[in-house]
Each structure stands twice: as structure tokens, then as C-alpha cells.
Amino acid sequence: MDALTQYLEQNRERFVEDLKAALRIPSVSAKAEHKADCARCAQHIADHLRALGMTRVEVVPTAGHPVVYGEWLGAKGKPTALLYGHYDVQPPEPLELWTTQPFEPVVRDGKLYARGAVDDKGQVYMHLKAIEAHMKVNRGLPINLKVVIEGEEEVGSDNLAKFLRDRRKELDADVILVSDTAMLGPDQPALTYALRGICYTQIEVTGPSKDLHSGHFGGAVMDPANALCTIVAALKDGDGHITVPGFYDRVRTLSAADKQALHDVPFDEQGFLAESGSPGPWGEKGWSTLERISVRPTLDVNGMWSGYTGEGSKTILPSFAAAKVSMRLVPDQDPAAVFRAFEAHVKRLAPPGVTVKVIDLHSAPPFITSPDHPMLEAARRALTRAWSKPAVMMREGGSIPVMATFQETHGLPSILMGFGLDDDQVHSPNEKFSLTSFHGGTKSVAYLYEELARTH
């Protein structure tokens, strides 16, 4: 066992304790009440980067939550990697569904439970611990490294683009590194070369100026809740096709290489569905489950509310109803164009007797990079060293808003090397990160830095 691997093995328990310290900070970017917590988490990570030996570290204010920047540029003649991650987390609600408190990390059965355990603090800390190992064993990194850890990924990364553009020259690099994606199984590493984009909206339906007695007014005026249901039901047809005019016009046709990459993915459909808890598959007619979650666009209702929902009965006709609707987009769909078409379609679907407002809450374009680039070959070699199975190339259904921004500002190859699992409860109660994934990911990242050094 080489010295680097030995250091990683000997310090596994302490690495977990260091991660727990970050997980205890409730850095929920979506809630104003946690603004100070987000600032505290940014400072915590910045202090950790300094302790690791990064030669320059900043906490950079933005119009929202701060960005953490760090760098170490002591590997003369070697490639420079720009590492991206985020310290903000999703809201933990509903709290009653957590087995343990979301911001009191607990290890059970070899898994670390906490909000942010896998998305994305745990995956950020894989890189921090890989940096530590190289610094302790080799007194430096094999590559030059620039680190950008933001605090607004879970709310659309609204202020990160300005940071990236303002600092474009000093953020110059040879490759982008991101660990915020998944692997296909406990011992099946993967490299993600495409992500879906997103268009996240809110539909608001208003009828009468106030809640009305359903006996006095029911049947005489339009119920906004009924109107909303009418609209939502018409957004897809019986075959699961999205009815927004022009929605599919710019969907990129799959190449032969894309089809082969899909064919090569060892996808366990039964296991995937079992993790969902759903009684069976459903989706767009004519496409497989794997295709539906990776290469096809979607439209889903994320939440609906209206009227009285408390205990017992209250016979009202509500004045207002709303729904949050997200669309996952694929290359080459444009979120702005999709929103315009969606807004017009929703208003056409609205029955008389109500007014409808459609809000664009946040959006991000889809992302795709070349799976054959030498930098990705280096990542394949690193994963082969760390795991018993070779990595597969995959397209993931989620969105990382900054990836399209990186393509615009940097135009670089991107390595998306993540270690989450389908059952990690991302964005849900009881989020977890398998310690096998955490330690295997840390080893993979440490090896990745070495393999990238060999590309020059």
C-alpha cells in the first residue's frame, strides 16, 4: 500500500468527524432565517481550506450567500483544475419524518444520516480530505487547484454567474471538477457526461376576492382549486407526452454513441423502482425507464395548495390556488423559451372565471460534455484504481445550474465524478451518505489528482 492510500485508510474515522462538524451547520439557502448559518458555514469551510494549506482563501460576499474561494498553485507545469461544490442544503421539512434530527449527524449501519450528507457537503469533503492527504504525504498537490464552493446551488445559483464572470481570468483552468452526482451501485462507479436543465415555475390561480361559503356560492362562481386541477391535468396527455406547444422541437436526437452509452449502463430497473416505493413504472410512452430519467424531458407537479387543509371540515370555496411545476430539460432546450411557451399554454388552459399568473422561479440550461476527452480518461483510470469495477459513462436526470455557466464562461471539459446512491434520500427526510461511498470517493479523488497530473 502506497503512503497516500495508507494515510487515507488510517484517517477514515477523523474524516467523518470533520464532515460531521460541517453537517451540524443548518445552511439552508432557501430560508431567510438561515442567512447567518450560511455565512457561518462558508467561514467554516474557508477556515478548513486554510488549515489544509491552501495558499489563498477568501469568503466572497454576493447579493445572496457568500462564495468560498481557495487556491494552491504550486505544481509548476502541471494542469490546473477548477473544483466546484456547494455548502448550502435543502430545507429539512417535514421534520417529523426524520428518524434522527437533520442537523445532528448520526452513523447507523455504515451510513451517515444528516441533511447535506451526500448533497453536497459529504462530496465536497471528499475533495478536502484528498487535498489533506496529498499535503500531508507529499507536501503539495500533484496539480494546481482552484476551489469554488457556493451557497446558492439549491436555489438556482443566481449570484454565482456574476462571480464567475467577474473573476474569469483568475479562474482560468484546464478542467472543471464536480462531485455532486451519483454512482450506479455500491461498487459501480460512474462518470456523468450530461445533466438535464430545469425550468421551475409557480402557477397562481385567483378567483373571488375572498374565501366564500361553499353552500351560498358553490356552483355560481369558478373554484380556483378546480380550475388549477383542470390546468394541471391538461399539461400531459394519456401517454405521458407534455402538451406545451413546441416543447419537444429542440430536443436533440440521440447519436449512435449516446445510444451505445445507454446500452452499456448496467441499470437495475427493478431495484430503481423498489427504491422509489412506487407500485410500478410509468412515463412517456415509447421510452424505457432509463431513457425517461436521463435523455427525455419531463414535467412534474412538485406541490399544490389551496383552501382549508386543517383537521375536520370547513366548507369554503377558496379564493386562491397554486402549484409548483418543474420541467427537466435536455440538450438543446432553452429554459427561457420553454417558460414562455409554458406560460402561454397555462393561460390558454385556464377556464373562465379566474385569473392566472405564471412565475419563473429559477431555471438552468442542460449540460453535456465530450465523454472521450483525455481528462475524462484520467478520471476513468482513477476510478479503476479505487474500485473493483470500471466506471460507466452515464447521463443523469438532475440539474447542476452552474455547469451551463461554466460552459459559457470557460468552455472546458468537465469531470462529474459523484458517489451518491439511488437510496440516499436526496432532498428527502433521512438523507444519508454511505461511508463506503464517502471513503471510496475520497480515495478516487486523491487518485484523480495524480492521474490528471499525468495528462501533461
N, C-alpha and C positions, 0 to 999 in steps of 0.2 A: 504494500500500500504506500503510495507516494505521500509526501509530507502534507500537501494540500488536502488530500482526501482524509488523511489521518486527523488533521485539525477539525475538519467538518464533522467527522464522526465523534470526536472527543467533546465537542461543544454543543451537541444537539439539544440537551436539556436547557442550557442557558439561552440558546437562540429562541426557544419557545417562551421563556420568561421575558426576554426583551420584547418579543412580539406582544405578549400579554399587556405590557405597560402601555403600548400604543392603543391596543383594543379597549382599554379602560376609558379612553377619552371619547365622549359621545359627539363625534364630529359630523353631525347630521346637517348637511349643507342646505337642505330644503326648508329648514325651520329657523326663523329669525332668533328664536330663543337660544339656539346653539351657536350663534356667531362667535362668541368668545371661546367656545370649545373648539371651533375650527381653527381659530388663531392659535390656541394653546397646542393643538395637535401639530400645526405647521412648525411651531417653535420646537416642539419635542423632536420632530424628525430632523430639523436643522441641527439641533444640538447633537443628535446621534451621528449625523454625517460628519460634523467637526471631530467628534471623538474617534471616528473611524480613520481620520487622516486626510479627508478631502481638503484641498488647499484653498478653496474658495467656497463659501457657503453664504447664501442670502435668504431672507424671508422677504419676498417682494409683495408689497400691497397691490391690490387691484380694486376695481369698483365693487367687487364681491369679496370672496375669501382669498387669502394670500396664496401665492405660489412659492414653493421652496425650490431654490436653485443651488446646485453644488457642482464642483468640477475637480478633476485631477488630471493633469495634462503632462505627466512625467514620462510617457512612453514614446520617446522620440522615434519617428519613422514608422510608427505603428498606426493602425486605423483608429478613428475616433467614433465612439458610439454615443448616441443621444438616448438616454433611458427615460422613459415616460411612465408615470404611475399616478395614482390619486389616493389621498388620505381621507377624503370625505366618504360618508356611508349613507345608505338608505335609512329612512325612518324605521324604527323597530316595531311599530304597531302592526297587528294587535298584540299587546304585551301579554295578554292572558294565555296566548298560545305558546309562549316560550316555556321550556322546561326549567331553564335557569335564566337569570337576568341577562339581557342582551349585552350590557357593558360590564359584566363581571365574568371574564373568560374562564371556562372550565374545560378540562380534558376528561372525556369519557370514552372508553373503549378505543383509545388511539386516535381520537378526533377532537379537535379544538373547537368549542362552541362559543360564538360571540358574533355580534353584528360587525361586519367588516373582516371576519376571519379569513375569507377567501377573496372577497371583493371589497377592497383590493389591498388592504394592509398586509395580509399574510403574504401576498405575492410580491409586494414592494419589499418586505423584509427578507425574502429570499435573496434579492439583489444586495441588500445592505449587509447580510451575513456573508455572501460571496465576496463582497468588497473587503470585509473584515478579514476573511481567511487569507486572501491574497496579500493584504497589507501585513498581517502578522507573519506569514510564512515567507513571503518573497520581498517584503518591504516595499511593495509597489504593485501596481496593476500591470497586466500584460498589454493592455490597450489604454488609450486615452478615453476618459469617461466624463460626459456631461449629464447631469441629472435634473429632471424637471418633474416635481411632484405637485400636482394641483389639488385644489379643494372644491371643485365645482363639477366634477365629471357626472355625478348623479343628478345634476340639474341642467345639463346641457353644455357645460364648458363655455359659458357665454363670454367670459373675460380672458380665457386662455389665448384665443386667436390674436388679440392685441398684444399680449406679452410675447408671443412667438414672432409676430411681425416686427415689433419694436426692437427685438433683440436678434433679429435674423442672422446678422453677421457673426456674433459671438456664439450662436448656437449651431454654427456650421459643423457638419459631421459626415461620416461615410455611411452610417446605417442607423436606423431607428430601432430601439429595443422596447418591447412592451410585454409585460406579463399580467394580463387581465382577461385571459381566455381559458379554455378548458382542454383537458386530455380526454381520450375516449374511454378509458377504464383505469383501474388502479395500477396497471402496469402497461398501459398502452399510450405512450407519449404522442403528441400531435403538434404540428405547426399549422397555424391558421394563416391562410393567404388571402382571405376575403371576409368581409363583415357586411352585414346589412346596415343600411342607413335607417333613419327614423323620421317620421313626421308625427308629432304628438299634439293632439288637439283637444279642445273642450267645446262641446255643443251646449248652448244655453237656450232653453225654451221658456218664454214668458207668456202667460195668458191673462187672467184677471189681475187687477192691481193688488189683490189681497186674497188670502185663503177664503173659500166660500163654503157654506153649509151644503153638503152634497145632496141633501133632500130638497132644499129650496132651489138649487141651481143646477144640479146634475141633469144632464140631457139637454140643457139650454145653452150652455157655453162649452167650448172646447177645453178639455182637461189637458194641461201641459204634459202630464206624465203619459197619458195615452198618445199624445202627439209625438213625444220623444220615442216611445216604443215603435210607433209607425215608421219613423225615420230610420231608427237603428235596424229594424227588421228588413228594411229595403236596401241596406248597404251591401248585402250579399244575396246571391240567388241560391236556389236549392242545391246547386253543385259546388257551392263554396267560392264561386267567382265573385270578385269585387265589382260592383255595378257602376263605380265612378267612371264617367265617360273619359276615354283616353288614358285610363290608369295604366294599362299594360303596353302602351305604344312604344315606350323607350326601354322596355326590359330587354337586356342583352341576350342574344341567342347563345346557348352553351356551345363552346368549342369542343372538338374531339378530345382535347387534353382535359377539359373540365369534366366531361362525361367519364373519362377513364379514371380521373382522380376520385370522383364519386363512387365509381365501381370498386375502387381499391379500399375504400373506407370500411373497416370491419364493424359495421353498425349493427347493434343488437336492438332491433325494433321492439321485441317483446320486453326486454329489460328497460328500454327507454320509456315505454308506455307504463310499465309497472311502477317506475319511479314517479310518474305523473299522478298516479292514483286514478286515472281515467278508466272508465269501463271498456273503452275501445278507441281505435284511431278514427279521426275524421279530418277532412280538409279538402282542399281544392281537387276536384275530380281530374283524373288523368296524371296525377303526380304521386310519387311514393312519399312515405313519411320523411325519409332523409331529405328528399328534394324540397318538401314543403317547409322544412326548418332551416334550409340553407340557401337555396338558389331561387326560391319563389318569394314574391312579396306577400304581405299579409295585411289584414285589417282586423283589429280586436277591440272590444269594449273593455276598458280597464276599471271602470267604476261608473255607477249610476246612483242618483239620489233625487228624492222628491217627497214632498208631503210629510205625513206623520209616520215615524218608524219606531216609536216607543212601545212600551208594554200596553196591552189592551187595545181598545178601539178609539178612534177619533174620526168621525165621519166628515171629512173635509174634501173639498175639491182644491188641490194645491194651486198656488199661483205661479209656481216655478218648478222646472225640472232640468236636470243637467246630466251629461255623460262625458267621461273622458275616453277618447278614442285614439288609439295609436296605429300607425301604419309602418311596418318594416319594409324598407325599400332595397332594391338590388340594383347593380350596375345596369343601365346608366340613368336611373330615375333621378329627377331633380326634386328635392323636397319642396321648394318654393312653388314649382309648377303643380306638383301633386296637391299641395294645400289649396291653391286657387281652384283647381278642379273639384276637390272635395267640398270646399265651402259652397261653391255654386250648386253642386249636386244636393247637398243637405238642404239648402234653401228651396230648391225645386221640390224636394220630397215633403216639405212641411205642409200640413193641412191648413186650411183657412182657420182663422180664429186665434192664432198665436203669432208671436214674433220670434225669430230665431237669430242668434248670434253665434258665430263660429270663431274660436280663438286659436291662434297658432302658439302653443305653449313653448315648444322648442323643437328643433329639427337638426339633423346631421345627414350629410350625403353618405352613400355607400362607399366602401373601400375595397380595393383589390390591388395586389402586387404580384410580381412575377414569381412563381414558385420555383423557378430554375436558376435564380440568381446565386452567384457564388457565396454571398453572405448567408443565404438560407441553407446552402450546402454545409457551411460551417456549423450552423445550428443542428443540422441532421447528425453531424459527427459527434457533437456534444451530447445529444440525447442518446445516441448509440452507446457512448461511454457510460452513461448514468443509468440506463435502463436495460432490461433484458430483451425488449422488443424494439425494432427500428421504428422511427417516427412515421406517421402517416400525414399526408397533406389534406387539409380539410377547409371547408368554408363554414363559418359559424353564423348562427342566426341573430346573435346580439349585435349591439352597436357600441362603438367607442368613438364619440363625436370628434375627438382630436385627430383621428387617423386621416380623415379627408383634409383637415387643415394642414397636417404635415405634408401631404402630397402637394398641396398648393404652395406652401412656403419653402419646402426643402426638396421635394421630388426625389426622395431617396428610397432605396429598398428598405423594407420593414420586416423585422422578425417578431412575430406574435407567438411567443412561447409560453403558454399558460398551463396550469396544473390543477384547475378546478375539476370537479366531477359532477355528473348529472344530478346526484342526490345531495349536493351541498346546500340546498335550500337558499340559493342566492336570491336576495330581495325578500325572503320569507322569514317567518319565525324559525328559530333553531338553525340559523346559518352555521355552517361548520367548515373546517378545513382538515382533511385527513393529514395526520402528521407524516405518513408515508409520502404523500404528495409534497408537503412542505419541505421535508428533508431531501427528497429526491429532486425537487425543483431547485433547492439551494445548490446541490451538487451540480445539476445541469447548468445552472447559470455560471458557476465558477469555471466549469469546463468550457462554456461558451466563450468566455472572455479569452481563454487560451486559444481556442480554435479560430476566433476572429483575428487574433494576432498573427496567425499563420497565413491569412489571406494577403498579407503584404510581404 
